[in-house]
Amino acid sequence: MLRRVSRLFLASPLLLLAVACNGKATREQCVEMLDKYVDMTMADDPTLADLPAAEARAAREMKKALRKAEPGYARVEGQCEAEISKREYRCAMKAPNPETWQACID
């Protein structure tokens, strides 16, 4: 009996660590992950190519704010919190482009 209890105590921290590492993404992680995707998809926006750097940055931020205000954005953010694992989050945050990002969560 004592042996089973001691095994349980040894396994508990490992189980908690596994759950913490591979549980669901947090709201903050979802925001960070979705921001990265929006940034990557706007990086090659041809309408911003001829603007000076400061103006392009301001236009990019304005477009980003407009996207975040769309009704679908809140739905996607909620879906992220409900469905995306921390493993998928870590993969998406390492993704170099939108296609790789999408492959992380498909």
C-alpha positions, 0 to 999 in steps of 0.5 A: 500500500505504501509503495502504491502511494509513493508511486502516486506522489512521484507520478503526480508531478510528472502528470501535472507537468505533462498536462501543463505542457500539452493542455489547451492554449491560454487566451493570451497564447491564442491572441499571440498566435493569431497576431502572428498569423495576421502579421505574416499574412500582411507582411507581403501586402502589395498595397504597402510596398511603396509606402515609407516604412513608418507609414507602412507600419501605421497602415499595417497596424490599422489593417490589423485592428480592422481584422481584429474587429471583424465578427469572425475574429472573436469566433476564431479566438474562442475556438482557439481557446477551446481546441488548440493545444499548447503543442499546436501553439508552440508549433505555430509560434515557430512557423516561418510562414502562414502555410506552415502556421496553418499546418500546425493547427490542421 
